[in-house]
Amino acid sequence: MAVENKVVYEYIEEYIRQVQPDLSVELEQIRLEAERDGVPIVKPEVASLILTLLAIKRPKRILEIGTAVGFSACLMSKHLDKDGKIITIERNNSMHQKATENIKRLGLEDSIKLIYGDAKEEMRKLSGEFDVIFIDAAKGQYDTFYRDSLPILADGGLIIADNILYKGLVALEKGAIDRRNRTIYKRMREFIKMVMNNLEFESTLIPVGDGIIISKKLEYTERNDKLYEQDKS
Ligand SMILES: C[S@@+](CC[C@H](N)C(=O)[O-])C[C@H]1O[C@@H](n2cnc3c(N)ncnc32)[C@H](O)[C@@H]1O
């Protein structure tokens, strides 16, 4: 089977990008610099999906795992509730420094708090609950990031995880995966299965960008209803 290394046809992606409204001049500048420097940031159609989810949710507190140069953090600040806050974690020093500059450039220091360190350690130090947790860091650690998100995610909160289908490879048969991609393939498949079967959540896997999972932690009563339905069947 020929593999295109893509989740979505290019002409569809191009079309969606054409119909999207322009970013602000400052944000477009950050996007262009990231592109120039080869820094991976959310694709435009993923950014648009996230913005729509945030516009519905109007979160007070967002946690982001994987800041890079701060593009998605700045983008998400658009739909933060009044007095809301984004906490974003980055373990790479030069990325963290660039993100600090960019956030200052956009005057978003009051809304975005940057943490320099490994999310595996830093997440455990966080207190309070988050309405949205955006996972966009090392793919091999998604399982850990997700499990560490559970105790700090508010009821009704969302976990959004990007790059889930890894260029479409995750949806292929095992035999079609070459040796260097086998570990990530296995880990991503296990992660997807775990998320999709978590009865305390309602989750969906969407083939947009590189594949995205949106997982809503059900409210207490919704959770009980779902468990009851499961028991009956
Ligand atoms: C895809 S980029 C993030 C892009 C960013 N969310 C955006 O769209 O603008 C992933 C970033 O996660 C960081 N990262 C990977 N694993 C991490 C970890 N365990 N803790 C903190 N940062 C991590 C990498 O250094 C990299 O800068």
Residues whose N, C-alpha, C, O or C-beta is under 5 A from the ligand:
A	BS01	LIG	P40 I41 V42 G66 T67 A68 G70 F71 S72 I89 E90 R91 N92 M95 G117 D118 A119 K120 D136 A137 A138
